[in-house]
Amino acid sequence: MKKSLSTRDERRDSPEIARALDYCDHVSSQRNNYLKRVSQFLPDRAKYRLFCTTYAAMRVIDDAVDEEFLTRPENERVGRRDSMYGLIDKWLRQAEAAAGGAYRTISSSFEPFVFEALNVVLKGSQIGLGPWRELASSMKRDVAEEALDTWNDFLRYCEGACVAPAAIFLYILGCRIDDQERSHLDWPEPPDSYARDMAIFCYLVHILRDLPEDVQKNRQILTIPLEFFTRTSLRAHDFVTAIRKGEWKATAPLLQILVGRAEEYEQRAEEQLERLSHIMPKREYRIVWLLHKLYVRTFRRLRRKYEKTLGGFPPRDLETA
């Protein structure tokens, strides 16, 4: 039977905070995601509620951008762009306030239940402001519908889109919780330095997995560097059209590059896992190890599917892959 840990502590939490924590648990459970799945193995309630609240806080702004803004027709996006910038700024102000335990709900608050819960759990942590600011920066780039011209642009975008959430998750796994539910992390380097390669590998797997669905939406959701299209003499429009029509062979050169990058970052992620094995508690290490293996399994399945569909990839040009 799957183990489930309540976010609530009925000895300490007011009814209002208990409701807010339960709401975060609900938000974090809305999708069948690997993070939520492995979080069920967290060893205590304090870490579980820290996970649920931080995950929910990031999920609500990501969904507001990806599902409620980018999927709208172009004329609606133009008209709503400034208000979306304002929403991201509001979200960031609320997160920064919660980091200091200073968030207060007002009539115009965004997702007040989430931030009431975050206000309780975040102030006793060393997570800091960096991850929230990085995510806000990436969300604004999405709203601006800025192209990712180069691989370096992609990596910079990933700092907010995937490295920041992954760094928070590693913090939760690695931290010590004291009797007052304050969390402390004593690692030789910041969590993002261990999370980066693993997060980018997972993000590349998401891109490969979600291609058929994402091409039906705004092309901004396809976070593929334009230099990959240039290298393969493909236009982004033609790439999208080919996938929509099921003409996968036309996409083979670009898919090969994405698969090659994922293979590279899978190996780099394994190296980070080895580093973590020496500094993370054993039970928590098993959680991040399991998370990585779930993504590896998904990547293997996707790679086999694409190779079968395409009749095998063409020989790789190592200079451009």
N, C-alpha and C positions, 0 to 999 in steps of 0.2 A: 504494500500500500504506500502511496506517495505521502511523504511526511509534509505536513503543513504547519508553519509557525505563525501564530497570531501576531499582528503588529501591536495589539493592545496590551496594556498592563493595567488591569482594573484596580490595582492597589494605588496607582499613582495618577493615571490619566483622568482628566475631567471628561464628562460625557461629550463635550464639544471636541476635545482633542482626540478622543477615541473614535468619534465619527470621522474626523479628518484623516486619521491614520487608516481606518478601514477603507476610506475612499481612495487613498493612494494604493492600497493593496489591490483594489478593484481596477484602477487605471493600469497598474503594472501587469495585470492578468489578462488584459483585453486581447493581446496577440499571443499566438503560440510561439514565443521567442525563446531562444536558448538561454538567455540570461535569467529569465524568470524560472525556467525549468531547473537550472542548477542552483538557483538561490534557495530552493527548498531544502538544500543540504547544509545551509549555514548553521553553525553550531549553537547559536543563541538568538533570542528574540531581539536584542539590541541591534545586532548586525542586520537582522532581517528587516527591521523597520527602517534602519538607515538606508538599506538598499531600496526598499519600496518607495520611500519618500523622494530620494534623489532621482531614481529612475522616473517616477511619475512627473517630477518637475521638468525634466528634460523632454519627456514624451509629449507633454501637452503643447510645448512651443514647436516641437518638430512636426506634430500633426497639424497645428494651426498653419504652418507654412506649406507643408507638402500636400496635405489633404484638403485644406480649406481655401488655400490661395492659389497654388501652382496648377491645380486641376481646373481652374476657372477659365473661361474664354479670354482671349488676349485683351479685348476692350475692358473687361471687368478687372483684370489684373492691373492695367494701367491706372484705372480709377481708384483702386484700393491700395496701391503700392505705398503711399505715404502713411496710410493708417496701419499697414503691416509693420513698417519701420517703427511706428509709435508703439505698437503692441510688443515688439521685441525689446524696445527700450524699457517699457513698463515691466516686462518679465524679468529683465536683468536687474532693475532697481529692486524689485521684490526679492530676488535671489540674494542680492548683496545685503539687503536688510535682514533677511533670514539668517545669513551667515553670522551676523552679530546678535541674533536673538531680538532684533528690533522691528520685525515685520508686524504691521497692524492692518487688519482688513478694513477697507473703506468700500463705499458703494461701487466704485469703479475698478476694484481689484480684479485681476485676471486669475481665474481658478483659485479662489480664496481657500478652499479646503486643502488643496495641495500645499499652499504656502503656510497655512497655519500649522500643518504637520511638519513641514520643513523647518519652520521657526523653532520647533521643539528639539529636533534631532541634530540640526546642522551647527547650532551655536556651540555644542560641546565637542566639535570635531576639529581636525586640522586640515580639512579639505581645502579651505581658502576660497578665494574669488576667481582664481585663474581658469578653472574649467568652465565656469558659467560665462565668463567673458569670451572665451574661445568659441563656445557654442553660439553665443549671440552674434559674433563676427561671421561665422559660417552661415547662419540663418539669414543675415542681411545680404550676404552674397547671393544666396538663393533667391531672395525677394527681388534683388536688382537684376536677376537673370543674367549675371555675368558669366561669360564663357571661361572655362578652365583651359587656357591656351597650352600650357606645358605640363609635363609630369611634376615639376616643382610647384606649379600652381595647385595641382591636385594634392600634393603632399601638404601644402599649406592649408588647403581647405579641410583636409582630414584632421588637422589639429583640433578643430572644433567639432566636426561632424562625427568622428569616431574615437579619436585619441582621448578627448576630454571625458566622455562617458566611461571609457575603458579604464582610465586612470582612477576615476572615482571607485569603480568596482574593485580594482586591485587594492586601493586604500582600505576599503571595507574588509576585504579578505585578510589583509596583513595587519590591521590595527589591533591594539589591545584596548579592551573596554574596562574602565574602572567601576567602582561601586556606584558612582554617580552617573554612570552611562556616558562619561566623557571618553572620547577615543583618542588614542595616541599611536603614532607610527614612527618607528626608529629604524628606518632603512638608510643605507649609505647614499642612495640617490632618490630623487623625487619619483613618485609612482608613474608619471608619464614616460620616464625613460625606459621603464620595463614594459609599459603597455603599448608603446608606439607600433612596433613591428607586428605584434599580435593583432592590434586593432586594424591596421591597414590590410593584413591578410583577411580578416573577417569581412571588412568592407568590400574588398575585391570579390569575395565569395557572394556577398549580397548583390553586387552588380551583375555577376554572371547568372545568379539565380533568378533575379527579378526582371531581366531584360524583356521577356515576352509581355509582362504586365506593364512595365514602365514605358514602353514605346507607345502605348495607347494613351498616355498622359502627355503633359507638357514635356518637351525635349530637355528642359532645364533639369528635370529629375534624373536624366542620364548623365551622371557625373563622369564622363569619359574625356580625357584631355584631347583637345583638337589636334595636337601634334600626332596622335595615333592615327587620326583620319588622314592627315597629310602623308605620313609614312606609307600608308596602304593605298593611297590614291582613291580613297573613298570620301564622299561627302556625307556629312551627318544626316542630311535629308535622305540620301539614298540608302544609308545604313538602316534608318528607321523604317523606310518603305519596304526594304527587303525582308525585315523581320515580320512586319505586319502581313506581308504576303506569303510568309513561310518559305521565302527563297534564301535559305540559310547559307548555301554555298557561297553566295556573294559576300557574306560577312566573315568568311573563314580567316583572312589575313588579320583582321582586327581582333577577332576572338582569340586568335593565337597569341597576340601580344598580351591581352588581358590574362589569359591562362598562364603565360610565361611569367608575368609579374606576380601572379598569385603563388606560383611555385617558388619563386624567389623569396617572397615574404613568409611563406610557410616555413621554409628553412630558417629564416631569421627569427621567426616566432619560437621555433624549437630551441634556439639558442637562449632566448629570453626566459623560456620555461626552465631551462637548466639553471640560470642565475636565480630565479625565484625559488627553486627547490632548496636553496641554502639559507633563505631568509624568511620564508613564509611558514606559518604553522602547518603541520602535516595535513590536517583535515581540510583546511582552506586551500592548500596546494592541490589536493585531489580535486577540488571544485574547479579551479582554473585549468587544470590538466584535462578534466572531463569536457569543459567548455571548448577547449582547443580541439579535442578529438571529435566533438560533434561537428565542428566546422570542417575539419579535415575530411570526415566521412562525406559531408555534403559536397565538398569540392571534388572529391574523387568521383562521386556519382555524376555531377555536372560535367566533369571533363569527359567521362565515358559517353554521356549522352551527346555532347557536342561532337565528339570524334565520330560517333556512329552516324549522327545526322549528316555530318559533312563528308563522310567517307574517309576520315582521317585528315589531320592538318597537313598543309604543305610543309616542306622542309623549312625549319626555322632559320631566319637570318639573325644570327647572334648579335650582329652590330646594331640592329634596330629593335630587337625583341624586348 
